[in-house]
Amino acid sequence: MSFDLVTPRSLAEAVALLDRDDPAVRPIAGGTALLLMLKSGLYRPTRLISLRALGGELGQICADADGGLRIGAMVRLAELERSPEVWRAAPVIARLLRTHSNVRVRNVATVGGNLAHGDPHMDLPPVLIALGAEVEAMRPGGRRRLRVEDLSAGYLETALAGDELIAEVIVPPQHGRRAYYAKCTARAADDWPALGVAVVLGRDGDRIAEPRIVVGAATETPTRLMAAEGVLRDGRIGEALLREAGRAAAAEAPVVADDHGSAAYKRQLVEIYVRRAIEGALG
């Protein structure tokens, strides 16, 4: 298999090298997922556009004065895991990365590549969705923002056009809201999860405010559980509320069977792990 490898020196140059209508022309960042696809023959490119030289332009983590975060697309996952700015603004991101794949992958894989790959088994998208994060994508006509919630379009598919690149991830300030991510793996702790659940919520005395619940891995795309959120919203904190939210989540989640378990098994996992994630966020 032969293909051209091009290394642009700026984001604008990289975007200009893309082809909206040719799926055989694609960018490559860390390459941890794409190289596996090349080796297996699943993907056969004619041209790859290496983004390695854009680390200076897209490799920064910046904390906003209001408590938000701006994360460049070429930031490596290991850098995100260790970042003091991330630990202050959204520590749930740093914690989940400790068991996201292994340290060798995290030292190479990038935030932008993680999101653009569109694999539903990734840990990061459910958490970013629960945090209300957005991505800023660069395209020939300029930039556009879209919610991480709207990024996934199917298995290994995203809403990005063929001539768009993720430039930045924007995490809004949480204003005291608490976040927790719970995942279940069938084998090692850093294996692909059978289920991942992200919960973000606030507290108003003994009641829950502004809950967001997102499941991944057990579904074709990361999915918000709106009915379960409705159960929690303004509910009085207690065991009965957590049981009701878990049952609502299990009934609502569009789970799919795979090598990690049947749909029935995963529905049971959803009920259990949604409760655990809510408890973690409250705790």
N, C-alpha and C positions, 0 to 999 in steps of 0.2 A: 504494500500500500504506500503510495507516495502522495504528498500534498505540499503546498507552499506554506511556510511559516513566516509571518510578517510581524515586525516589532515596531509599532508606532511610538512616537515620543510624546504625544499629547492625547488627551481625551478626544478633542475634535478630530485629530487625524485618525484615531481608532474608529470613531463613528463613521467617518467618510469611507473607510475600507470595508465596512459591512455591506451586505446586499440584502435588502428587504425581501426579495423574492427567491433567494437561493439558499435553502437550508444546508447546503454543503459548505457554506462560508459561515464560520462561527468564531466568537472570541474564546480565549482560554486564559484563565486567571491562575489559580493554584494547580488546576488540572487533576485533582484527586479523583473526581468522578469521570471526567471526560476521557482520561487515559485508560480507565477500565473499559469504557465503552469502545475505545479504539482497539484495545487488545482483544476484546471479544468479537469484534466485527460488527457490533450493533450499530456503529456510526462510522461512515466513511467520508471524511471531509475532502474538499479540494483545496481549501485555504483556511488556515487557522491564524487568528490575529492575537498574538501574545500581548497581554496587558502588564507584563512584568515591569516594564519601564515606567509605569504610571503610579508606582508606589509612593512617590513624593507628592503627586497631585491628588491621589485618592487614598492615601494611607494614613490619614489623621483621625484621631478621636478628640472631639471638642465638646466641652461642657458649656451649655448656655447659661446665662445669668439666672434664668427662671427655673433651672433644674432639669432642662431637657438635654438631649444628647444628639450630636451629629457624628455619624460613623462613616468614614470613607469606605467605598466598596472594596478597596484592595487591602483593608485591614485584615490581618490574619487572625484566625479564631483564637490562637494562643495569645496574641496581643490583647484581644478583647477580654479574654479570661483574666489577664493580669492587670488590666487598666484600672488605676485608682479612680478615674472619672466614672467608669462603669460601676465600680463597687459603690460609689456614693449615690449615683442617680438611679441605677437599676441593677442591684446586686443579683437579682434572679437570673439575669443573663450570664454573669460570670459563674454563678454556681452550676447552672445546667451544663456549661461547657466542660466542666471537670470530668463528666462521663459521656461527652459527645465524641463518639469514635475513640481514637487513641491519640496520645500526645504527638506521635509522628505525623498524623493527618492534620491535627490542629496547628502544627508549626508551618504548614504549607497552605491549607485550605483558606479561602477568603470569605468574607461576609457576603460580598456581591455574588460570588459563584455559588455559595450555599443557597441563596434565595433564587437565583436565576435557573438553577438546575431543575427545580420543580419536583423534587422527590418528597413524597408525603411522609417519609420516615425520618426526616430531619427534625431535630429538637428545637431549633431556633425559630422557625416560622410561627408555631402556636404561641410561643411566648411574646414575640413581637406583635402578633395580632392582638393578644390580650392587653398589651401595653398601649395599643392604639397607634402603632408605628406606621410610618409611610416610607416609600422609597422615592427618590428623585431620579428619573431616568433621562439620559441624554440621547437626543436624536438629531438628525440633520436640521430640522426646523427650530431647534432649541431644546428646552427641557419641559418635562411634565411630571407631576406628582401623582402617585396612586397609592392607595392604602395597601399594606401588606395583605390585608384581608381579601383584597381583590386581585392579588398577584397570581395565585394558583388558578389554572384553568383546567386541570386534569392531570393524570399521571404523567410526570415529566413534561408538562406543558405549563406555560405561563402566559400572562397577558402582554408580555413584552413583544414588540414587533421585531422582525429580523434585523432591523437597522437601529435598534435601541440598546443602550448599555445602562445598567444601574450605576449611578455615580455616587449615591449617598443614601444612608438610612437615617431617618429622623425619628427619634423617640421623644414624645412630648413629656413635659414634667408630670409627675404622678401626684403631686400635692398631698402627700401622706398616705396614698393608697398603697396597700400591701399586695405583694405578688408571690406566687409559689408555683413550682413546676414539679409534677410527680410523673414518673414513667415506670413502666413495667417491661422488663426484658426477659426473654425466654432463656437466655444463656448468661453471658458475662454482663457486668454492669454497663460496659461501654459498647455493647452490641446494639444492632438496630432494635428500636423498641417495638413491642407488640402494641403498646398504647402510650401516648403522652398526653398529659392534661395540664393546661396552664390556667390559673385562676388569678384574677386581679380584682380587688374589692376595697371599698372604704368602710369605715364604721361611723355610725351616728348613734352614740350611746350604746345601747344593747341591740341595735338594728344594723343590718347590712345595707350599704349604699353603693350604687354604681357597680354592680358585679359584672364581670366578663369571664366567660368560661369557654375555652377553646380546646378541642381534642384533635390529635394528629396520630399518624401511624396506623390506627385502626380504621381510618376512613380514607377515601381516595384523595381527598385534599384536606388541609387543615380547616376545621369547621367550627364556627361559633354555635353554641347551644343556647338559643334564644329562650326556649321554653324553660330550661333549667335556670337561666338568669332571671326570668320572671318570677320563679318560685322564690329565689333568694332576695329579690329587690324589696327593700323595706321590711324584710322578715325579721322576727325576733330570734336572735342567736340562741341555738340550743340543739340538742340531739334530734328532736323531731324535724326541725327545719333541714338539717343536713341529710337525714334519711329521705325526706321528700325530694330534695334537690338531686340526690343520687339516683333515685328511681326515675325522675323526670329526664335526667341526662341519658340514662340507659334506654329509655323508650324513644328518645329523640335522635340519638346519634346514628348516622347512616353508616354503620360499621360494615366492613367487608372481610371475608375470610381470606387467609393466606397461609404461608408456611408457619406463621407464629400462632395460629389458632383459628378455630371456627368462628363464625359470626356470633353464635350463642355464647361462646366462651368470652369473646371480646365485649359483648354487651354486659356480662357480669363484671368484667374488669372496669368498664366505664362507671358502673354504679359505685364500685368500691373506691376507685382512684379519684373520682370527682369529689367524693366525701373527704378523702385524705388531703387532696389539694386545697379544699376549702378550709379544713382544719389547719393546714400549714400556713395559709394566708392569714388566718385569724390569730394564729399562735405567735 
